[in-house]
Amino acid sequence: MEQWRRVWRDGVAPHLSPAGLHALQNALLCNDSRLMQGATSFPPPVDGLGECEVGRACAIGYCGWQGEGLSRVDELDEYFARICDEADLAFQEPAACRFFLNWFDETPRAEMRRELLGEVTLALATRIQRAA
């Protein structure tokens, strides 16, 4: 299994809420232009922009923004850092989340959408199965 997929399945997805996963699933299905590659958010999480409203976000950020209702850049940045920290802990490796993040940022959009949609759908189905 590809490293990005392992990190997603075992490090990232378990820490995303069902609402976040559903939001990401919808974004992937409809090719929402607010789902961005190459950065965590727009505006970026830099000094002076923390209070700004989020306009676009990466996959993890999108889950916090559209699924958890986080609207400000500073809130989204904290959420993103927490999810990445959880992924790193799951693998007991600093920056393990980079395998998923690099794949997400560097993969052509159509391929990324197709592959990640399958993973999001699997994560949601697994949660339903475990709850039953």
C-alpha positions in Angstrom: 0.0 0.0 0.0 1.3 3.5 -0.8 2.6 5.5 2.1 0.2 8.3 1.6 -2.7 5.9 1.7 -1.5 4.3 5.0 -1.0 7.8 6.6 -4.5 8.8 5.4 -6.2 5.6 6.7 -4.4 5.2 10.0 -3.2 8.7 10.9 -5.5 11.3 9.3 -9.0 9.9 8.6 -9.5 8.5 12.1 -9.2 12.0 13.5 -11.7 13.7 11.1 -15.3 13.9 12.1 -18.1 12.3 10.0 -19.2 15.8 9.1 -15.8 16.8 7.9 -15.5 13.6 5.9 -18.9 14.2 4.3 -17.9 17.8 3.4 -14.7 16.6 1.8 -16.5 13.8 -0.1 -18.9 16.4 -1.5 -16.0 18.7 -2.5 -14.3 15.9 -4.3 -17.4 14.8 -6.1 -18.3 18.3 -7.4 -14.7 19.5 -7.9 -15.3 22.4 -5.5 -12.7 25.1 -6.4 -12.5 26.0 -2.7 -10.6 22.7 -2.2 -7.0 23.8 -2.9 -3.7 22.0 -3.4 -0.4 23.5 -2.6 -1.2 25.3 0.6 -3.1 24.8 3.8 -5.5 27.7 3.4 -6.2 31.0 1.6 -5.5 33.4 3.0 -2.4 31.8 4.4 -1.9 31.4 8.1 0.6 34.3 8.6 0.7 37.1 11.1 -2.0 39.6 10.6 -4.3 37.3 8.7 -5.5 35.0 11.5 -8.8 36.8 11.9 -9.6 36.6 8.1 -12.3 34.4 6.8 -11.1 31.2 5.1 -11.7 31.3 1.3 -10.1 28.0 0.3 -8.4 25.1 2.1 -6.5 21.8 1.6 -8.2 18.4 2.3 -7.6 18.5 6.1 -8.4 22.2 6.4 -11.6 21.7 4.3 -12.8 19.2 6.8 -12.4 21.7 9.6 -13.8 24.6 7.6 -16.8 23.0 6.0 -17.4 20.1 8.4 -16.6 21.7 11.7 -17.6 25.3 11.0 -14.2 26.8 11.6 -14.3 30.0 9.7 -11.1 32.0 10.6 -7.7 31.3 9.3 -6.2 31.0 12.8 -8.8 28.4 13.8 -8.2 26.4 10.7 -4.4 26.5 11.2 -4.8 25.1 14.8 -7.1 22.4 13.5 -4.7 21.5 10.7 -1.8 21.3 13.2 -3.8 19.1 15.6 -4.8 16.6 12.9 -1.2 16.5 11.6 0.1 16.0 15.1 -2.3 13.1 15.6 -1.1 11.5 12.4 2.5 11.8 13.4 1.7 10.2 16.8 -0.1 7.3 15.2 3.0 6.5 13.2 5.4 7.6 16.0 7.3 9.5 13.4 7.8 13.3 13.2 6.1 14.7 10.1 4.5 11.4 9.0 1.6 13.5 7.8 3.9 14.8 5.0 3.4 11.5 3.0 -0.3 12.4 2.7 0.2 16.1 2.3 2.9 15.8 -0.4 0.7 13.3 -2.3 -2.3 15.6 -2.1 -0.4 18.7 -3.2 1.6 17.1 -6.0 -0.9 14.7 -7.6 -2.8 16.0 -10.6 -6.2 17.2 -9.5 -8.3 14.7 -11.4 -6.3 11.8 -10.1 -6.2 13.2 -6.6 -9.9 13.6 -6.6 -10.6 10.1 -7.8 -8.2 8.4 -5.4 -9.0 10.5 -2.3 -12.8 10.2 -3.0 -12.4 6.4 -2.7 -10.5 6.8 0.5 -13.1 9.2 2.0 -15.9 6.9 1.0 -14.1 3.9 2.6 -13.5 5.8 5.8 -17.2 6.7 6.1 -18.3 3.1 5.3 -15.9 1.8 7.9 -17.3 4.1 10.5 -20.9 3.0 9.7 -19.9 -0.7 9.8 -18.2 -0.2 13.2 -21.2 1.6 14.6 -23.6 -1.2 13.6 
